[in-house]
């Protein structure tokens, strides 16, 4: 039986270990409190590390955790111990590259929260139900921003336009 590369979760936490954007693809954490406890412990385990823009890998609680830090954001991708670390690292790299492109290299918590819709769409483009779909940051960013939507239906275009307008409206209301 052939298996597809999969991830258990993708986490984007701030410099204090608080959620910015998270997505779980496994039943390993059935409750919100279990998820928050996992996030807190994985953050505590990795915050002492001197991770920079290069991915680091650690075994934690029977999981492979691949992570990197960009300014005040901490990116994590978790897979089972049987997963290939290189695939998990490519998921992490694709996610962080796409976020950097979408945020125009302004990768910080404030900008990430202002563009949370784009980050969540990134997660949907990268992984579906735990199965890895795409790891190329440029492709992910183009699909999310609509630049890669030449073949997109008018319904998809309308959705992209609605999300863009909603994001702009939210940003204006936050600034007032």
N, C-alpha and C positions, 0 to 999 in steps of 0.2 A: 504494500500500500504506500502510495506516494503522499507525503505531507507537504503542505505549503508553509513557507515562513510565516510565523505569527508573533504577535506581541500581546502582552497581558494588559499593559497600560502605557499611556503617554502622559507625562506630567510636566506642567510648566508652573514652577513655584517662584515666589519672590525671594529676596535675600533674607527673609525671616522664616521661610518655609511655608508661607501661606499660599493658598491656591490662586493662580491667575487663570489657568485653563487646564482641565484634566479630562481624560477620557479613559474609561475602564472597558476592557473587552473580555474579561474573564470573571467567573463567579467566585474567584478566590477571596474576594472582599465583599461579602453579601450585604453589609450595612454601611451607612454613611460613616458611622463611628469607626468601623474597621478600616475604611478607606482613609479617613483622616489620621488614624493611628499609623497606618503604613506610610503615608506621606511624611508624617512627623519623624518617624524612625529612619526612613531613607534619607531625609534631609539631614538629620543629626549624624548619620553614618558618613555622609559625603561632604558636609560643610567644612570639615577640617582639612579635606584634601585640597591640594593646590591646583585644582583643575582650572584650566584656562579655556582657550578656544579649541583645544584638542580634546577629543573624547577620551574619557577614562572608563574603565570597566571594573566592576566589583561584584562578587557573589554576596548576596544578602538574602537571608531567610529562604533559601532554596530557589532564589531567582537570580538571573543575570540582570544587573542594572548597568546601563550605559548612560553616561551623563556628561554634560559640559555646562560651563557657566559663561554667559555673555552679559557684561555689566551687572545689573541687579536682578537678572533672570537666571533661573536654574532649570535646564532642560533635562528630562529623564525619559528613557525608554526601558521598559522591563519585559523580559521574556523568561520562559521556563528554562531550567538548567540544561535541557536538551537542545535549545535553540543555538544557532550559529551567531557568535558574537559579532562577526563582520556584517551580517545582515542587520542585526540590531543597531550597530554603529552607523550603517548607511541610512537606516530610518531616522536616527537622531540627526545625522548630518543633513538629510533632505528636509526635515522639519525646521531645523535652525536656519538653513539657507533660505528656505521659503519665507520664514518670518522676517529674516533680514531684508530680503527683497521687498516684501510687502510693506514693511515699516520704513523703507528707504534708509536702511542702516541706522535708524534711531531705535535700537533695541534696548528699551528700558521698560520698567513696569507701567509708567504712565501712558506711554505710547501704545503698549500692548493692550492695556485696558480700553483705551480709546478705539482700538481696532480689534476688539475681541471677536467680533463676527468673522473677520478674515482669518484669525487664528483658528477658530473652531471649524471653519470651512477647510482650512489646511489639514486639520486632523482627519476630516471626512475624506479628503482626497488621498491621504497617505494610507489609511487603514480602514477596512470595512469588516466589522465583526471579528476583529483580531487578525484578519488576513492582510498581509502587506500588498498594497496595490501599486504604489509609486514611491520611489526614493530620490528622484531627481528634483532638487529644489527649484530649479528654473521652471520645470514643467508644472510643478505644484502651484507655484506663484502665478503662472500664466493662467492656469485653469481657474484659480480663485479670483483673480482680478478681472477676468473676462477677456484678457488679451488673446487667450488661446481659444476663443469661442467662435471662430469663423463658422464652425459646423454646429454651433449651438442653436437650439430651437428658439423661436420667439418667446416661448414661455420661460426658458432659461434666461434669456436676455432681460425679460421683464423682472424676473426674480433678482438678478444681479443689480439692475437699476434700482429696484425697491430697497435692497439692502444698502446700496451706496447712499441713497437719499436718507434712509433711516439713520445710518452712521453719522452723516453730516448733521442731521437734526439733533441727534444725541450729543455730538461734540459741541454744537452751539449752545445747547441747553446747559451743558456742564460748565461752559465758560462764562455763563451769565451769573 
